[in-house]
């Protein structure tokens, strides 16, 4: 019997003959060749993909074989998921006497390792160099620490077998992962707060978004420490309020949030209305709605003016809006999509009453209040501070006279309550566009002052808002 230690790190196929007393088609490798093939994984030396053949001698004949491949550190860096293979890691070791899949240590059987990862195998056998390589290699941060088929994590296996050095390395790595998760969580919360700072009002909604984000990030930390926690599903929601109160913008922020913390695969928000879902003839609505649902999978389906799916009063003619709503309701328990229904508060009551399962599936209702003059002034400042290169107002700034109080007084004076209630945040964009055009009207061709050419004054804003009243 040849004496050697080994660990295979990739999926393997059985090769050669598995007949007791049979012979190899090719001469078996020497002990020196075996040592050279396997050395890189023990010491982490550089190399290319290596073909490995290992045989067990028994009374001068070969009764078992493994034929597979080891991966170099570069290959593991490029494809770290290889270290999470469970298919199994030790896939092809055959013993003629009992047919079990085992790990050899010399001529001793070291346990059953079906469907184990390399980290499980190394930890259970106190291979501290391999444990260190698996847990600290660059690009391997998503190493699989989940329990094996027997419910044992790598740490459990190391502790059970008295592998003290492996335990120390695994605990150190767990602590490092927890600290990294903490740092990442803080960065994500900072990013969320930046997004929330662009939302005016809606304090109740902001508190709820913070709760969801913090809860999801704390779950990440719990998992990083090896704790078992259930998977959170974001609730389906209804946004109730007049146009221009920020419902669509909040849906987009929510999409970023849920994607940022790993709940949704994408931050995509698919916006639809009745015309995108409802067909004109029998049999058209179902497929049309399902296409939109499929398009939104992995993200948010935002159904704007959802009340239009339900007719105001019963009619002899068939209305297909209810069919579209039922199609959407049928996929809301799958976890593949988050649905937000949006619309005026009163008409949305028809939607809620139209399906008895609506309130069971839609568990969060948020009311978007109308903006007052101070809110609109705040929105105007936020928009001016967040212009993109594609914006007509990119490169422009507000004059020092355009304070929040001054703009709020201007809006209060130049608009009616009815106008503000009907337009809400929709009042700001045309007001700014009109103000920018007023700069061109106000300045002469002789103006060569760069600052003056790109500054919106309170006079420009006044001219811009007055045009909205005409």
URHU-V923069 format. One record per pair of residues at least 12 apart in sequence whose C-alpha atoms are under 8 Angstrom apart, sorted by the first residue. I is the first residue (numbers start at 1). J is the second residue. D is the distance in Angstrom with one decimal. If there is no record, write none. Layout:
BEGIN
I:J:D  I:J:D
END
This chain:
BEGIN
1:56:6.7  1:57:5.4  1:58:6.5  1:107:6.7  2:31:7.4  2:56:7.0  2:57:6.9  2:106:7.0  2:107:7.6  3:105:7.8  3:106:4.4  3:107:6.7  4:31:7.9  4:35:7.8  4:105:6.6  4:106:5.0  5:104:6.8  5:105:5.1  5:106:6.0  6:38:6.6  6:104:7.3  6:105:7.3  7:38:7.7  7:41:7.9  7:103:7.9  7:118:7.7  8:68:8.0  8:69:7.5  8:70:6.3  8:89:6.8  8:90:6.6  8:118:7.6  9:69:7.8  9:70:6.0  9:71:7.0  9:82:7.5  9:83:6.9  9:89:6.2  9:90:8.0  9:118:6.0  10:68:7.5  10:69:6.5  10:70:6.3  10:71:7.2  10:82:6.5  10:83:7.6  10:85:6.9  10:89:6.1  11:68:7.2  11:69:7.9  11:85:7.0  11:87:6.5  11:88:6.6  11:89:5.7  11:90:7.5  11:91:6.7  12:66:7.6  12:67:6.6  12:68:4.8  12:69:7.2  12:89:7.4  12:90:7.2  12:91:5.4  12:92:6.2  13:66:7.3  13:67:6.0  13:68:6.1  13:91:6.8  13:92:6.0  14:65:6.9  14:66:5.5  14:67:5.7  14:68:7.8  14:91:7.6  14:92:5.0  14:93:7.6  15:65:6.3  15:66:6.0  15:67:5.1  16:65:6.2  16:66:7.8  16:67:7.7  17:63:7.5  17:64:7.1  17:65:7.2  18:63:5.8  18:64:5.3  18:65:7.0  18:94:7.6  18:96:7.7  19:63:6.1  19:64:7.7  19:96:7.9  20:62:7.4  20:63:4.9  20:64:8.0  20:96:6.4  21:61:5.5  21:62:6.2  21:63:5.9  22:61:6.6  22:62:6.2  22:63:6.5  23:61:6.3  23:62:5.8  23:63:8.0  24:62:6.9  28:53:7.6  28:54:7.7  28:55:6.9  29:53:7.0  29:54:7.3  29:55:8.0  34:52:7.6  34:53:7.7  34:54:7.0  37:50:6.7  37:51:7.6  37:52:6.3  38:52:7.9  38:70:7.7  40:72:7.2  41:70:8.0  41:72:7.7  41:130:7.2  42:129:6.5  42:130:6.3  43:129:7.2  44:72:7.9  44:73:6.7  44:133:7.5  45:72:7.8  45:73:7.6  46:72:6.2  46:73:6.5  46:74:7.6  47:72:5.4  47:73:7.7  48:71:7.2  48:72:5.6  49:69:6.9  49:70:6.1  49:71:5.3  49:72:6.0  49:75:7.9  50:69:5.6  50:70:5.5  50:71:6.9  51:67:7.6  51:68:6.1  51:69:4.6  51:70:6.7  52:66:7.8  52:67:5.9  52:68:5.5  52:69:5.4  52:70:7.0  53:65:7.1  53:66:5.8  53:67:4.9  53:68:6.9  54:66:5.5  54:67:7.0  63:95:7.5  63:96:6.6  64:93:7.1  64:94:5.6  64:95:6.3  64:96:7.1  65:92:7.5  65:93:6.5  65:94:6.9  66:92:5.5  66:93:5.8  66:94:8.0  67:92:7.6  76:140:8.0  77:137:7.5  77:138:6.5  77:139:5.5  77:140:7.0  78:139:7.6  80:139:6.3  80:140:5.3  80:142:7.9  80:143:7.6  81:140:7.8  81:142:7.9  81:143:7.4  83:117:6.6  83:118:6.4  83:119:7.7  83:134:7.5  83:143:6.8  83:144:7.6  84:117:5.6  84:118:7.6  84:143:6.4  84:144:5.4  85:115:8.0  85:116:7.7  85:117:5.8  85:118:8.0  86:114:8.0  86:115:4.4  86:116:5.3  86:117:5.5  87:115:5.5  87:116:7.9  88:113:7.9  88:114:5.6  88:115:3.8  88:116:5.9  88:117:7.4  89:113:7.8  89:114:7.2  89:115:6.0  89:116:5.7  89:117:5.7  89:118:6.6  90:102:7.5  90:103:7.3  90:113:6.4  90:114:6.4  90:115:7.3  90:116:7.4  91:114:7.1  91:115:7.9  100:112:7.6  101:113:6.7  101:114:6.4  102:114:7.7  110:125:8.0  115:148:7.3  115:149:7.2  116:148:6.2  116:149:7.9  117:144:7.8  118:134:7.9  119:131:6.1  119:134:6.4  119:154:6.2  120:148:7.9  120:153:7.0  120:154:4.5  120:157:6.9  121:154:7.8  123:154:5.7  123:155:7.0  123:157:6.3  123:158:4.8  123:163:7.1  123:166:5.6  123:167:7.6  124:154:7.0  124:157:4.8  124:158:4.6  124:159:8.0  124:160:7.8  124:161:6.1  124:163:7.0  125:158:7.3  125:161:7.4  125:163:7.0  126:158:6.7  126:163:4.8  126:164:7.5  126:165:6.9  126:166:5.5  127:166:7.0  128:165:6.1  128:166:5.1  128:169:7.5  131:166:6.4  131:169:7.1  131:170:7.5  132:169:6.5  135:170:7.5  135:173:6.6  136:173:7.5  145:226:7.5  146:226:7.8  154:170:7.9  155:167:6.1  155:170:6.3  155:171:7.8  174:224:6.7  174:225:5.9  174:226:7.9  175:225:7.4  177:224:6.1  177:225:7.7  178:221:5.9  178:224:5.6  178:225:6.3  181:220:7.1  181:221:5.8  181:224:7.3  182:221:6.9  185:217:5.9  185:218:7.9  188:260:7.2  188:261:7.7  189:213:7.3  189:214:7.5  192:210:8.0  192:257:6.8  195:253:6.7  196:253:7.9  198:379:7.9  198:382:6.4  199:246:7.8  199:250:7.5  200:375:6.5  200:378:7.2  200:379:6.7  201:375:7.4  202:368:6.8  202:369:7.8  205:366:6.8  209:254:7.7  213:257:7.1  213:258:7.7  213:261:6.9  216:232:7.3  216:261:6.5  217:261:6.4  232:263:7.7  233:263:7.4  233:335:6.8  234:258:8.0  234:263:7.6  234:338:7.1  235:338:7.1  235:361:7.8  235:362:6.9  235:363:6.4  235:364:6.8  236:332:7.8  236:338:5.6  236:339:5.1  236:340:5.9  236:361:6.5  236:362:4.8  236:363:6.3  236:364:6.7  237:339:6.5  237:340:4.8  237:341:6.4  237:362:5.3  237:363:6.2  237:364:4.8  237:365:5.8  237:366:7.7  238:340:5.4  238:341:4.6  238:342:5.7  238:362:6.9  238:364:6.4  238:365:4.8  238:366:6.3  239:340:7.0  239:341:6.2  239:342:4.6  239:343:6.6  239:365:6.2  239:366:5.1  239:367:6.1  239:368:7.0  240:342:5.8  240:343:5.4  240:344:5.5  240:345:4.9  240:348:7.5  240:365:7.3  240:366:6.1  240:367:4.8  240:368:5.9  241:342:7.8  241:343:6.1  241:344:4.9  241:345:5.5  241:367:5.9  241:368:4.7  241:369:6.3  241:370:7.6  242:343:7.0  242:344:5.4  242:345:7.7  242:368:7.3  242:369:7.6  242:370:6.9  242:421:7.7  242:422:7.3  242:424:8.0  243:343:7.9  243:344:7.8  243:422:7.1  243:423:6.8  243:424:7.0  243:426:7.8  244:423:5.9  244:424:4.9  244:425:4.6  244:426:5.0  245:368:6.0  245:369:6.7  245:370:6.1  245:371:6.9  245:424:5.9  245:425:6.0  246:368:7.5  246:425:7.2  247:342:7.2  247:368:7.3  248:302:7.9  251:269:7.2  251:300:7.9  251:302:7.3  251:340:7.7  252:267:7.7  252:268:7.8  252:269:6.2  255:267:4.5  255:268:6.4  255:269:6.4  255:299:6.8  255:300:6.5  256:268:8.0  264:298:5.7  264:299:5.9  265:298:5.2  265:299:6.8  266:298:5.8  266:299:5.4  267:299:5.8  267:300:7.7  268:296:7.3  268:298:7.8  268:299:5.1  268:300:6.4  269:296:7.0  269:299:6.0  269:300:4.7  269:301:6.0  269:302:6.6  270:292:8.0  270:295:7.5  270:296:5.5  270:299:7.7  270:300:6.1  270:301:5.0  270:302:5.9  271:301:6.3  271:302:4.7  271:303:6.1  271:304:6.9  272:292:8.0  272:301:7.4  272:302:6.1  272:303:5.1  272:304:6.1  273:303:5.8  273:304:5.3  273:305:6.4  273:306:6.9  274:305:7.6  274:306:7.2  274:308:6.3  274:309:6.0  274:321:7.2  276:288:7.5  276:289:7.5  276:292:7.7  277:289:4.6  277:292:7.3  277:321:7.9  277:324:6.2  278:320:6.1  278:321:5.9  278:324:6.3  279:320:7.1  280:320:8.0  285:320:6.6  285:323:7.0  285:324:6.2  286:323:7.0  286:324:6.4  286:327:6.8  289:324:5.9  289:327:6.9  289:328:7.5  290:327:7.1  290:328:7.9  293:328:7.2  296:337:6.9  297:336:5.7  297:337:5.2  298:336:5.6  298:337:5.6  299:336:7.8  299:337:5.7  299:338:6.4  300:337:6.0  300:338:4.7  300:339:5.8  300:340:7.2  301:337:7.1  301:338:6.2  301:339:4.8  301:340:6.3  302:339:6.0  302:340:4.9  302:341:6.2  302:342:7.4  303:339:7.5  303:340:6.1  303:341:4.9  303:342:6.0  304:341:6.3  304:342:4.9  304:343:6.2  305:341:7.7  305:342:5.7  305:343:4.5  305:344:7.4  306:341:5.8  306:342:5.8  306:343:5.9  306:348:7.1  306:351:7.3  307:343:6.5  307:344:7.9  307:347:5.7  307:348:5.1  307:349:8.0  307:350:6.6  307:351:5.7  308:321:7.5  309:321:4.1  309:322:6.0  309:324:7.4  309:325:6.9  309:351:7.7  310:322:6.0  310:350:6.7  310:351:6.3  310:354:7.5  312:350:7.7  322:354:7.9  326:355:8.0  329:358:7.6  329:361:7.9  332:361:7.0  333:361:7.6  345:367:7.8  370:420:8.0  370:421:6.0  370:424:6.3  371:420:7.4  371:421:7.3  371:424:5.6  371:425:7.2  372:420:7.4  373:408:5.0  373:409:7.3  373:411:5.9  373:412:5.7  374:404:7.2  374:405:7.3  374:407:8.0  374:408:4.9  375:408:8.0  376:408:7.1  376:411:8.0  376:424:7.4  376:425:6.4  376:428:7.0  377:404:5.6  377:405:7.7  377:407:5.5  377:408:5.2  377:411:7.7  378:404:6.4  379:425:7.3  379:428:7.4  380:428:6.0  381:404:7.6  384:396:7.8  384:397:6.7  384:398:7.5  392:433:7.5  393:432:7.9  393:433:7.5  393:436:7.3  395:454:6.8  396:454:4.7  396:455:5.8  396:456:7.0  397:454:6.4  397:455:5.1  397:456:6.1  398:455:5.6  398:456:4.9  398:457:6.3  399:455:5.8  399:456:5.7  399:457:5.0  399:458:7.2  401:457:6.9  401:458:6.3  402:457:6.6  402:458:5.5  407:458:7.5  410:462:6.9  411:465:7.5  414:462:7.9  414:465:6.9  414:466:6.6  414:469:8.0  415:465:7.9  415:469:7.2  430:464:7.7  430:468:7.7  431:461:6.8  431:464:4.8  431:465:5.1  431:467:8.0  431:468:7.2  432:461:6.8  432:464:6.6  433:464:7.4  434:460:7.9  434:461:7.7  434:463:7.3  434:464:4.4  434:465:7.5  434:467:7.4  435:456:6.9  435:460:4.6  435:461:5.0  435:462:7.6  435:463:6.4  435:464:4.4  435:465:7.8  436:456:6.8  436:460:7.2  438:460:5.7  438:463:6.9  438:464:7.2  439:453:7.7  439:456:6.9  439:460:6.4
END
